[in-house]
Amino acid sequence: MKKVLYIHGFASAGSTGSATQMRNHLYPKGVQVISPDVPVAPLQAKQMLQELVKAEQPDLIVATSMGALYAEQLKGVKRILVNPSFHMARLLTFRGLGRHEFRNKRQDGAMEFKVDKEMIQAFQQVEKESFKDITSEEKTLVWGLFGTQDKLVNCQADFLKHYGKTQMQLFEGEHFLNDKVLSKVVMPLVEDLVNCK
């Protein structure tokens, strides 16, 4: 069975509706969707995802927002980065300090978490590893999907600089995925890349 790893965004969980919808759509086509809760601590999250990719060897990674920051660094696997947030440290410094509630149910039952200076410094550490060792072959493995009405994050320039225009697609939509964008924009590309139409 083919595998897709879904990496959720900030303050979310593996139980997010996008992952559930992907799972329901792809399972009948012989594709398993793995969607873990990503640890809140950035360095722990990066390590967990590296180990998971090694163990599961997914055919494709689909990642949104913060998840795409981690996914960009998971070399050697096809990856779709949806509205990637490559500058989490800066975003949280200006908009995110303090307590946050999770938007989706976490497996450990956690309801909230705290963003502090240590977390921001850890994100800075993770971000230093972005866009390293991108070979011409690696460029062909990464696709960037960007919502034209995304008012939260805009990392199109970063993506263009490192991966080029041919790997980039704009869609009518905002930062957070909705059912329409998922079914009309993301899923056709997923099906194409895992060859399960």
Backbone hydrogen bonds in HBPLUS format (Angstrom, degrees):
<---DONOR---> <-ACCEPTOR-->    atom                        ^
c    i                          cat <-CA-CA->   ^        H-A-AA   ^      H-
h    n   atom  resd res      DA  || num        DHA   H-A  angle D-A-AA Bond
n    s   type  num  typ     dist DA aas  dist angle  dist       angle   num
A0002-LYS N   A0030-GLY O   3.30 MM  28  6.57 142.8  2.45 167.0 158.4     1
A0032-GLN N   A0002-LYS O   2.76 MM  30  6.12 166.3  1.78 162.1 157.9     2
A0059-ASP N   A0003-LYS O   2.83 MM  56  5.43 144.9  1.95 136.0 145.6     3
A0004-VAL N   A0032-GLN O   2.80 MM  28  6.19 156.1  1.86 163.8 169.3     4
A0034-ILE N   A0004-VAL O   2.80 MM  30  6.15 162.8  1.83 161.5 167.6     5
A0005-LEU N   A0060-LEU O   2.88 MM  55  6.35 161.1  1.91 157.7 161.4     6
A0062-VAL N   A0005-LEU O   2.81 MM  57  6.20 160.7  1.85 157.9 164.1     7
A0006-TYR N   A0034-ILE O   2.82 MM  28  6.09 171.1  1.83 171.0 173.0     8
A0007-ILE N   A0062-VAL O   2.87 MM  55  6.32 157.8  1.92 150.9 158.1     9
A0064-THR N   A0007-ILE O   3.12 MM  57  6.57 157.3  2.17 172.4 176.3    10
A0103-ARG N   A0011-ALA O   2.69 MM  92  5.96 170.5  1.70 175.7 173.2    11
A0016-THR N   A0013-ALA O   3.11 MM   3  5.69 157.3  2.17 121.8 122.4    12
A0019-ALA N   A0016-THR O   3.13 MM   3  5.59 121.0  2.50 108.9 121.5    13
A0020-THR N   A0016-THR O   3.16 MM   4  6.50 162.2  2.20 153.2 158.6    14
A0021-GLN N   A0017-GLY O   2.85 MM   4  5.99 161.5  1.88 151.2 156.0    15
A0022-MET N   A0018-SER O   2.96 MM   4  6.14 157.8  2.01 144.9 151.2    16
A0023-ARG N   A0019-ALA O   2.86 MM   4  6.05 159.3  1.90 148.8 154.8    17
A0024-ASN N   A0020-THR O   2.94 MM   4  6.19 164.9  1.96 152.3 155.7    18
A0025-HIS N   A0021-GLN O   3.00 MM   4  6.13 148.2  2.10 143.7 152.4    19
A0026-LEU N   A0022-MET O   2.81 MM   4  5.89 160.3  1.84 155.0 160.2    20
A0027-TYR N   A0023-ARG O   2.96 MM   4  5.70 161.5  1.99 150.7 154.2    21
A0029-LYS N   A0026-LEU O   2.84 MM   3  5.15 139.7  2.00 108.1 121.1    22
A0031-VAL N   A0026-LEU O   3.15 MM   5  5.21 152.5  2.23 131.1 131.9    23
A0030-GLY N   A0027-TYR O   2.95 MM   3  5.20 158.8  2.00 117.2 118.2    24
A0045-ALA N   A0041-ALA O   2.84 MM   4  6.03 155.4  1.90 157.0 165.3    25
A0046-LYS N   A0042-PRO O   2.92 MM   4  6.14 162.1  1.96 151.6 155.3    26
A0047-GLN N   A0043-LEU O   3.12 MM   4  6.28 163.5  2.15 143.6 147.9    27
A0048-MET N   A0044-GLN O   2.90 MM   4  6.06 165.8  1.92 151.6 156.1    28
A0049-LEU N   A0045-ALA O   2.98 MM   4  6.15 163.2  2.01 153.2 157.2    29
A0050-GLN N   A0046-LYS O   3.00 MM   4  6.20 154.3  2.07 146.6 153.8    30
A0051-GLU N   A0047-GLN O   2.96 MM   4  6.21 162.7  1.99 154.5 158.7    31
A0052-LEU N   A0048-MET O   2.87 MM   4  6.06 151.5  1.96 145.4 154.1    32
A0053-VAL N   A0049-LEU O   2.96 MM   4  6.10 160.7  2.00 147.7 151.8    33
A0054-LYS N   A0050-GLN O   3.09 MM   4  6.29 154.3  2.16 142.3 149.5    34
A0055-ALA N   A0051-GLU O   2.94 MM   4  6.15 156.2  1.99 146.2 152.6    35
A0056-GLU N   A0052-LEU O   2.78 MM   4  5.84 169.6  1.79 156.4 159.6    36
A0057-GLN N   A0053-VAL O   2.83 MM   4  5.10 146.0  1.94 130.5 139.5    37
A0061-ILE N   A0078-LYS O   2.88 MM  17  6.28 146.8  1.99 144.2 155.1    38
A0080-ILE N   A0061-ILE O   2.76 MM  19  6.22 158.3  1.81 161.4 169.0    39
A0063-ALA N   A0080-ILE O   2.92 MM  17  6.23 167.8  1.94 176.3 179.3    40
A0082-VAL N   A0063-ALA O   2.77 MM  19  6.06 175.9  1.77 168.3 169.3    41
A0067-GLY N   A0064-THR O   2.79 MM   3  5.13 126.1  2.08 155.8 143.0    42
A0065-SER N   A0082-VAL O   2.96 MM  17  6.32 154.0  2.02 169.9 172.4    43
A0068-ALA N   A0065-SER O   2.98 MM   3  5.36 135.4  2.18 107.2 119.0    44
A0085-SER N   A0065-SER O   3.04 MM  20  4.69 157.9  2.09 109.7 103.8    45
A0069-LEU N   A0066-MET O   2.92 MM   3  5.22 137.4  2.11 106.1 118.3    46
A0071-ALA N   A0067-GLY O   2.90 MM   4  6.16 162.1  1.93 147.0 153.0    47
A0072-GLU N   A0068-ALA O   2.96 MM   4  5.86 154.7  2.03 140.2 144.5    48
A0073-GLN N   A0070-TYR O   3.07 MM   3  5.61 141.3  2.23 111.4 121.2    49
A0074-LEU N   A0071-ALA O   2.95 MM   3  5.12 158.9  1.99 109.9 116.8    50
A0075-LYS N   A0073-GLN O   3.03 MM   2  5.58 129.8  2.29 104.6  90.2    51
A0079-ARG N   A0141-LEU O   2.75 MM  62  6.17 160.6  1.79 166.2 167.6    52
A0143-TRP N   A0079-ARG O   2.90 MM  64  6.32 158.7  1.94 160.6 167.6    53
A0081-LEU N   A0143-TRP O   2.78 MM  62  6.07 174.3  1.78 169.2 169.4    54
A0145-LEU N   A0081-LEU O   2.85 MM  64  6.15 166.5  1.87 152.7 155.9    55
A0083-ASN N   A0145-LEU O   2.77 MM  62  6.06 174.2  1.78 177.8 177.4    56
A0091-LEU N   A0087-HIS O   3.10 MM   4  6.32 166.6  2.12 153.3 157.6    57
A0092-LEU N   A0088-MET O   2.86 MM   4  5.98 166.4  1.88 156.7 159.4    58
A0093-THR N   A0089-ALA O   2.97 MM   4  6.05 146.6  2.09 141.4 151.0    59
A0094-PHE N   A0090-ARG O   3.22 MM   4  6.46 156.5  2.28 150.0 153.8    60
A0095-ARG N   A0091-LEU O   2.90 MM   4  5.92 141.6  2.05 142.0 153.9    61
A0096-GLY N   A0092-LEU O   2.78 MM   4  4.04 147.6  1.88 114.9 119.9    62
A0098-GLY N   A0115-VAL O   2.96 MM  17  5.15 168.0  1.98 147.0 143.2    63
A0115-VAL N   A0098-GLY O   2.79 MM  17  5.15 170.6  1.80 145.2 147.3    64
A0100-HIS N   A0113-PHE O   2.79 MM  13  5.46 158.7  1.84 165.0 169.4    65
A0113-PHE N   A0100-HIS O   2.86 MM  13  5.46 151.0  1.95 153.1 162.5    66
A0102-PHE N   A0111-MET O   2.92 MM   9  5.69 164.3  1.95 137.0 141.6    67
A0109-GLY N   A0106-ARG O   3.06 MM   3  5.24 159.3  2.10 107.8 113.8    68
A0120-ILE N   A0116-ASP O   3.13 MM   4  6.49 160.3  2.17 152.5 158.2    69
A0121-GLN N   A0117-LYS O   2.88 MM   4  6.14 156.0  1.94 150.0 156.4    70
A0122-ALA N   A0118-GLU O   2.94 MM   4  6.18 149.5  2.04 143.5 152.1    71
A0123-PHE N   A0119-MET O   2.90 MM   4  6.24 152.0  1.98 149.6 157.1    72
A0124-GLN N   A0120-ILE O   3.00 MM   4  6.31 150.9  2.09 143.6 151.6    73
A0125-GLN N   A0121-GLN O   3.04 MM   4  6.39 147.6  2.15 141.6 149.9    74
A0126-VAL N   A0122-ALA O   3.01 MM   4  6.36 159.2  2.06 149.8 154.7    75
A0127-GLU N   A0123-PHE O   2.83 MM   4  6.03 163.8  1.86 155.3 159.8    76
A0128-LYS N   A0124-GLN O   3.15 MM   4  6.35 135.4  2.36 140.0 149.9    77
A0128-LYS N   A0125-GLN O   3.28 MM   3  5.37 135.0  2.50  96.8 108.3    78
A0129-GLU N   A0126-VAL O   3.03 MM   3  5.69 156.7  2.09 116.9 123.8    79
A0130-SER N   A0127-GLU O   3.04 MM   3  5.24 164.7  2.06 110.2 114.7    80
A0139-LYS N   A0135-THR O   3.06 MM   4  6.37 149.1  2.16 147.7 155.4    81
A0140-THR N   A0137-GLU O   3.12 MM   3  5.47 136.0  2.32 103.3 114.5    82
A0141-LEU N   A0138-GLU O   2.98 MM   3  5.31 159.1  2.02 111.5 118.4    83
A0144-GLY N   A0167-GLN O   2.84 MM  23  6.23 160.9  1.88 153.8 159.6    84
A0169-GLN N   A0144-GLY O   2.83 MM  25  6.22 154.9  1.89 166.6 173.5    85
A0146-PHE N   A0169-GLN O   2.89 MM  23  6.31 159.1  1.93 157.3 163.8    86
A0171-PHE N   A0146-PHE O   2.87 MM  25  6.06 153.8  1.94 148.1 149.0    87
A0150-ASP N   A0147-GLY O   3.27 MM   3  5.29 156.3  2.33 112.6 110.4    88
A0148-THR N   A0171-PHE O   2.87 MM  23  6.01 157.4  1.93 165.2 168.9    89
A0149-GLN N   A0173-GLY O   2.80 MM  24  5.45 153.3  1.87 159.7 157.1    90
A0159-PHE N   A0155-CYS O   3.15 MM   4  6.45 165.1  2.17 152.8 156.6    91
A0160-LEU N   A0156-GLN O   2.85 MM   4  6.06 171.2  1.86 160.0 162.3    92
A0161-LYS N   A0157-ALA O   3.00 MM   4  6.07 161.3  2.03 147.1 152.1    93
A0162-HIS N   A0158-ASP O   3.22 MM   4  6.45 154.1  2.29 147.4 153.0    94
A0163-TYR N   A0159-PHE O   2.71 MM   4  5.58 162.6  1.74 163.8 168.7    95
A0164-GLY N   A0160-LEU O   3.01 MM   4  4.39 140.3  2.17 110.4 119.5    96
A0168-MET N   A0165-LYS O   3.08 MM   3  5.18 165.2  2.10 112.6 115.3    97
A0182-LEU N   A0178-ASN O   2.96 MM   4  6.12 165.9  1.98 160.0 164.7    98
A0183-SER N   A0179-ASP O   2.90 MM   4  6.05 164.5  1.92 149.5 153.4    99
A0184-LYS N   A0180-LYS O   2.82 MM   4  5.86 158.5  1.87 152.5 159.1   100
A0185-VAL N   A0181-VAL O   2.82 MM   4  5.22 151.4  1.90 136.8 143.9   101
A0186-VAL N   A0181-VAL O   3.14 MM   5  6.58 157.7  2.19 148.6 155.6   102
A0187-MET N   A0182-LEU O   2.79 MM   5  5.86 167.7  1.80 168.1 170.0   103
A0190-VAL N   A0186-VAL O   2.95 MM   4  6.22 159.1  2.00 154.6 161.5   104
A0191-GLU N   A0187-MET O   2.82 MM   4  6.00 172.5  1.82 162.5 163.2   105
A0192-ASP N   A0188-PRO O   3.03 MM   4  6.14 151.2  2.12 137.5 145.6   106
A0193-LEU N   A0189-LEU O   2.91 MM   4  6.12 160.0  1.95 151.7 156.5   107
A0194-VAL N   A0190-VAL O   2.92 MM   4  6.16 150.5  2.01 156.0 163.6   108
A0195-ASN N   A0191-GLU O   2.84 MM   4  5.53 107.9  2.37 130.3 145.5   109
A0196-CYS N   A0191-GLU O   3.05 MM   5  5.19 155.9  2.11 137.6 145.3   110
A0195-ASN N   A0192-ASP O   3.34 MM   3  4.95 148.0  2.45  90.1  99.0   111
